[in-house]
């Protein structure tokens, strides 16, 4: 006897699953939805950060006066431009210390270095935001789905004890509804893992560019402060 097609439909299997299996499916679907929202948000943020980095570096290396560039950045700040925040933090500290009399040039550069490192840390935290959640979803979703599958199969075998003759029609629905939990777990985990690896690599690339810019900008300020002291 073949199992009823209606009882083997996806929605029927989910609706007829036990409460624990349904709860597992609901958790996994919720985690998947949140993951996709974060994936789109992170993708847009990283794309905007890279675009603004290239635009600001083009302005910075165009030969514009640093004071003028600082005023322009302060008048129309771009929150998505991490390198602009680093430049503003470094030049602000540089100008503040230069206005103080008797400050050693090395002390000025130490202050600039600290200010830019703090700004880089803030940008690094911004770029890595939500990555721990994606990593958690990617690593735990298969196990949560497996738990739902094991629980569902256990219920199926307990149900077999109440029948005299076990047939495929008796076993198939319970096993099928249990395996759906694992499928949903993989559906939630695979995009999260791919997105985490991709975003982590792109974040590391941007952070490396930030450190490179900070070193180059510090070298320019170093020449500027020592030239003015001569």
C-alpha beads as a LAMMPS data file, in Angstrom:
LAMMPS data file: protein, C-alpha beads

230 atoms
229 bonds

1 atom types
1 bond types

-500.0 500.0 xlo xhi
-500.0 500.0 ylo yhi
-500.0 500.0 zlo zhi

Masses

1 110.0

Atoms # bond

1 1 1 0.000 0.000 0.000
2 1 1 1.491 3.354 -1.028
3 1 1 1.459 6.313 1.363
4 1 1 -1.097 8.995 0.685
5 1 1 0.450 11.766 -1.404
6 1 1 -1.365 14.468 0.597
7 1 1 0.110 13.144 3.832
8 1 1 3.585 13.178 2.254
9 1 1 3.441 16.787 1.089
10 1 1 5.958 19.169 2.638
11 1 1 3.393 21.282 4.478
12 1 1 1.547 18.215 5.745
13 1 1 4.761 16.718 7.101
14 1 1 5.641 19.954 8.892
15 1 1 2.143 20.476 10.325
16 1 1 1.921 16.875 11.532
17 1 1 5.367 16.862 13.129
18 1 1 5.725 16.714 16.890
19 1 1 5.909 19.911 18.929
20 1 1 9.652 19.580 19.537
21 1 1 10.405 19.094 15.845
22 1 1 8.176 22.028 14.916
23 1 1 9.955 24.185 17.513
24 1 1 13.322 23.211 16.056
25 1 1 12.096 24.091 12.557
26 1 1 10.767 27.445 13.772
27 1 1 14.097 28.301 15.433
28 1 1 16.026 27.392 12.309
29 1 1 13.718 29.341 9.999
30 1 1 14.008 32.380 12.289
31 1 1 17.799 32.081 12.338
32 1 1 17.845 31.795 8.548
33 1 1 15.660 34.893 8.084
34 1 1 17.826 36.958 10.451
35 1 1 20.962 35.675 8.713
36 1 1 19.742 36.760 5.291
37 1 1 18.838 40.201 6.636
38 1 1 22.327 40.567 8.099
39 1 1 23.901 39.263 4.901
40 1 1 22.235 41.987 2.815
41 1 1 23.085 44.661 5.407
42 1 1 26.739 43.592 5.704
43 1 1 27.089 43.352 1.935
44 1 1 25.818 46.899 1.436
45 1 1 27.980 48.238 4.270
46 1 1 31.190 46.638 2.991
47 1 1 30.458 47.753 -0.557
48 1 1 29.909 51.336 0.644
49 1 1 33.051 51.203 2.806
50 1 1 35.221 50.084 -0.110
51 1 1 33.751 52.672 -2.465
52 1 1 34.236 55.509 0.040
53 1 1 37.787 54.325 0.744
54 1 1 38.748 54.591 -2.907
55 1 1 37.080 57.994 -3.260
56 1 1 38.762 59.453 -0.169
57 1 1 42.201 58.099 -1.070
58 1 1 41.845 59.696 -4.508
59 1 1 41.117 63.058 -2.864
60 1 1 43.895 62.581 -0.313
61 1 1 46.582 61.837 -2.891
62 1 1 45.395 64.509 -5.317
63 1 1 47.694 67.049 -3.633
64 1 1 44.966 68.896 -1.730
65 1 1 46.017 70.798 1.378
66 1 1 45.453 68.642 4.467
67 1 1 43.794 71.456 6.397
68 1 1 41.362 72.040 3.558
69 1 1 40.618 68.315 3.301
70 1 1 40.003 68.202 7.061
71 1 1 37.540 71.095 6.847
72 1 1 35.730 69.475 3.931
73 1 1 35.504 66.165 5.781
74 1 1 34.202 67.903 8.905
75 1 1 31.631 69.922 6.987
76 1 1 30.230 66.899 5.156
77 1 1 31.243 63.757 7.083
78 1 1 30.652 60.339 5.564
79 1 1 29.840 57.778 8.303
80 1 1 30.497 54.910 5.876
81 1 1 34.025 56.125 5.113
82 1 1 36.284 54.525 7.677
83 1 1 39.474 56.020 6.270
84 1 1 37.939 59.483 6.587
85 1 1 37.284 58.891 10.286
86 1 1 40.895 57.801 10.712
87 1 1 42.165 60.878 8.893
88 1 1 40.000 63.202 10.944
89 1 1 41.072 61.621 14.223
90 1 1 44.755 61.808 13.328
91 1 1 44.726 65.342 11.941
92 1 1 42.593 66.632 14.837
93 1 1 45.068 65.296 17.380
94 1 1 47.971 66.603 15.292
95 1 1 46.501 70.122 15.156
96 1 1 45.644 70.112 18.860
97 1 1 49.123 69.101 19.969
98 1 1 50.833 71.468 17.525
99 1 1 48.947 74.392 19.055
100 1 1 50.394 73.592 22.467
101 1 1 53.766 75.218 23.098
102 1 1 56.747 73.125 24.084
103 1 1 55.353 69.800 22.905
104 1 1 58.068 67.504 21.606
105 1 1 57.600 66.381 17.971
106 1 1 57.865 62.762 19.008
107 1 1 55.108 63.330 21.586
108 1 1 52.969 64.835 18.839
109 1 1 53.444 61.775 16.650
110 1 1 52.731 59.434 19.561
111 1 1 49.431 61.220 20.138
112 1 1 48.567 61.042 16.442
113 1 1 49.394 57.343 16.368
114 1 1 47.183 56.607 19.372
115 1 1 44.277 58.628 17.957
116 1 1 44.392 56.830 14.617
117 1 1 44.713 53.408 16.254
118 1 1 41.597 54.117 18.318
119 1 1 39.739 55.189 15.167
120 1 1 40.868 52.015 13.373
121 1 1 39.635 49.908 16.292
122 1 1 36.225 51.552 16.029
123 1 1 36.055 50.899 12.309
124 1 1 37.198 47.327 12.831
125 1 1 34.410 46.798 15.352
126 1 1 31.913 48.254 12.899
127 1 1 33.074 45.989 10.063
128 1 1 33.010 42.850 12.208
129 1 1 29.592 43.546 13.672
130 1 1 27.118 40.657 13.137
131 1 1 29.882 38.269 12.049
132 1 1 29.709 36.336 15.355
133 1 1 25.985 35.726 14.776
134 1 1 26.622 34.360 11.277
135 1 1 29.376 32.143 12.647
136 1 1 27.059 30.849 15.366
137 1 1 24.264 30.101 12.899
138 1 1 26.680 28.379 10.545
139 1 1 28.192 26.179 13.241
140 1 1 25.107 25.290 15.318
141 1 1 22.243 25.062 12.815
142 1 1 23.175 21.577 11.513
143 1 1 23.301 20.262 15.070
144 1 1 19.977 21.849 15.970
145 1 1 18.455 20.313 12.851
146 1 1 20.041 16.970 13.690
147 1 1 18.490 17.130 17.148
148 1 1 15.070 17.614 15.567
149 1 1 15.723 14.706 13.225
150 1 1 16.790 12.370 16.032
151 1 1 13.773 13.374 18.101
152 1 1 11.408 12.797 15.181
153 1 1 12.892 9.372 14.384
154 1 1 12.607 8.399 18.034
155 1 1 8.907 9.247 17.929
156 1 1 8.525 7.240 14.727
157 1 1 10.069 4.127 16.264
158 1 1 7.978 4.535 19.403
159 1 1 4.917 4.600 17.149
160 1 1 6.029 1.374 15.477
161 1 1 5.738 -0.404 18.805
162 1 1 1.969 0.127 18.708
163 1 1 1.434 -1.632 15.349
164 1 1 1.743 -5.312 14.640
165 1 1 3.198 -5.011 11.146
166 1 1 5.592 -2.217 10.127
167 1 1 5.313 -1.109 6.498
168 1 1 6.888 1.656 4.449
169 1 1 3.629 3.593 4.619
170 1 1 3.842 3.502 8.400
171 1 1 7.490 4.522 8.727
172 1 1 7.956 6.937 5.807
173 1 1 5.966 9.986 7.070
174 1 1 7.681 10.052 10.467
175 1 1 11.176 9.717 9.021
176 1 1 10.437 12.260 6.288
177 1 1 9.182 14.899 8.723
178 1 1 12.239 14.272 10.906
179 1 1 14.663 14.724 7.996
180 1 1 13.063 18.062 7.129
181 1 1 14.602 19.482 10.318
182 1 1 18.093 18.554 9.122
183 1 1 17.367 20.013 5.686
184 1 1 16.250 23.313 7.210
185 1 1 19.345 23.316 9.433
186 1 1 21.597 22.960 6.398
187 1 1 19.586 25.611 4.541
188 1 1 20.274 28.026 7.422
189 1 1 23.908 27.035 7.934
190 1 1 25.338 26.984 4.409
191 1 1 24.593 30.641 3.454
192 1 1 25.710 31.800 6.913
193 1 1 29.072 30.024 6.608
194 1 1 29.667 31.314 3.072
195 1 1 28.718 34.859 4.085
196 1 1 30.875 34.745 7.217
197 1 1 33.980 33.654 5.314
198 1 1 33.408 36.209 2.573
199 1 1 32.687 39.111 4.924
200 1 1 35.579 38.225 7.227
201 1 1 37.994 38.247 4.280
202 1 1 36.648 41.546 2.946
203 1 1 36.799 43.108 6.418
204 1 1 40.407 42.022 6.870
205 1 1 41.276 43.551 3.500
206 1 1 39.679 46.879 4.432
207 1 1 41.324 46.916 7.864
208 1 1 44.706 46.253 6.248
209 1 1 44.079 49.214 3.927
210 1 1 43.185 51.348 6.957
211 1 1 46.457 50.479 8.686
212 1 1 48.383 51.166 5.488
213 1 1 46.728 54.565 5.123
214 1 1 47.414 55.385 8.770
215 1 1 51.107 54.558 8.351
216 1 1 51.376 56.645 5.184
217 1 1 49.498 59.558 6.740
218 1 1 51.666 59.346 9.848
219 1 1 54.786 59.488 7.678
220 1 1 53.489 62.685 6.031
221 1 1 52.751 64.279 9.398
222 1 1 56.125 63.132 10.707
223 1 1 57.917 64.994 7.909
224 1 1 55.639 67.994 8.425
225 1 1 56.245 68.320 12.166
226 1 1 59.990 67.834 11.916
227 1 1 60.338 70.198 8.967
228 1 1 58.530 72.938 10.862
229 1 1 60.817 72.416 13.854
230 1 1 63.978 72.913 11.782

Bonds

1 1 1 2
2 1 2 3
3 1 3 4
4 1 4 5
5 1 5 6
6 1 6 7
7 1 7 8
8 1 8 9
9 1 9 10
10 1 10 11
11 1 11 12
12 1 12 13
13 1 13 14
14 1 14 15
15 1 15 16
16 1 16 17
17 1 17 18
18 1 18 19
19 1 19 20
20 1 20 21
21 1 21 22
22 1 22 23
23 1 23 24
24 1 24 25
25 1 25 26
26 1 26 27
27 1 27 28
28 1 28 29
29 1 29 30
30 1 30 31
31 1 31 32
32 1 32 33
33 1 33 34
34 1 34 35
35 1 35 36
36 1 36 37
37 1 37 38
38 1 38 39
39 1 39 40
40 1 40 41
41 1 41 42
42 1 42 43
43 1 43 44
44 1 44 45
45 1 45 46
46 1 46 47
47 1 47 48
48 1 48 49
49 1 49 50
50 1 50 51
51 1 51 52
52 1 52 53
53 1 53 54
54 1 54 55
55 1 55 56
56 1 56 57
57 1 57 58
58 1 58 59
59 1 59 60
60 1 60 61
61 1 61 62
62 1 62 63
63 1 63 64
64 1 64 65
65 1 65 66
66 1 66 67
67 1 67 68
68 1 68 69
69 1 69 70
70 1 70 71
71 1 71 72
72 1 72 73
73 1 73 74
74 1 74 75
75 1 75 76
76 1 76 77
77 1 77 78
78 1 78 79
79 1 79 80
80 1 80 81
81 1 81 82
82 1 82 83
83 1 83 84
84 1 84 85
85 1 85 86
86 1 86 87
87 1 87 88
88 1 88 89
89 1 89 90
90 1 90 91
91 1 91 92
92 1 92 93
93 1 93 94
94 1 94 95
95 1 95 96
96 1 96 97
97 1 97 98
98 1 98 99
99 1 99 100
100 1 100 101
101 1 101 102
102 1 102 103
103 1 103 104
104 1 104 105
105 1 105 106
106 1 106 107
107 1 107 108
108 1 108 109
109 1 109 110
110 1 110 111
111 1 111 112
112 1 112 113
113 1 113 114
114 1 114 115
115 1 115 116
116 1 116 117
117 1 117 118
118 1 118 119
119 1 119 120
120 1 120 121
121 1 121 122
122 1 122 123
123 1 123 124
124 1 124 125
125 1 125 126
126 1 126 127
127 1 127 128
128 1 128 129
129 1 129 130
130 1 130 131
131 1 131 132
132 1 132 133
133 1 133 134
134 1 134 135
135 1 135 136
136 1 136 137
137 1 137 138
138 1 138 139
139 1 139 140
140 1 140 141
141 1 141 142
142 1 142 143
143 1 143 144
144 1 144 145
145 1 145 146
146 1 146 147
147 1 147 148
148 1 148 149
149 1 149 150
150 1 150 151
151 1 151 152
152 1 152 153
153 1 153 154
154 1 154 155
155 1 155 156
156 1 156 157
157 1 157 158
158 1 158 159
159 1 159 160
160 1 160 161
161 1 161 162
162 1 162 163
163 1 163 164
164 1 164 165
165 1 165 166
166 1 166 167
167 1 167 168
168 1 168 169
169 1 169 170
170 1 170 171
171 1 171 172
172 1 172 173
173 1 173 174
174 1 174 175
175 1 175 176
176 1 176 177
177 1 177 178
178 1 178 179
179 1 179 180
180 1 180 181
181 1 181 182
182 1 182 183
183 1 183 184
184 1 184 185
185 1 185 186
186 1 186 187
187 1 187 188
188 1 188 189
189 1 189 190
190 1 190 191
191 1 191 192
192 1 192 193
193 1 193 194
194 1 194 195
195 1 195 196
196 1 196 197
197 1 197 198
198 1 198 199
199 1 199 200
200 1 200 201
201 1 201 202
202 1 202 203
203 1 203 204
204 1 204 205
205 1 205 206
206 1 206 207
207 1 207 208
208 1 208 209
209 1 209 210
210 1 210 211
211 1 211 212
212 1 212 213
213 1 213 214
214 1 214 215
215 1 215 216
216 1 216 217
217 1 217 218
218 1 218 219
219 1 219 220
220 1 220 221
221 1 221 222
222 1 222 223
223 1 223 224
224 1 224 225
225 1 225 226
226 1 226 227
227 1 227 228
228 1 228 229
229 1 229 230
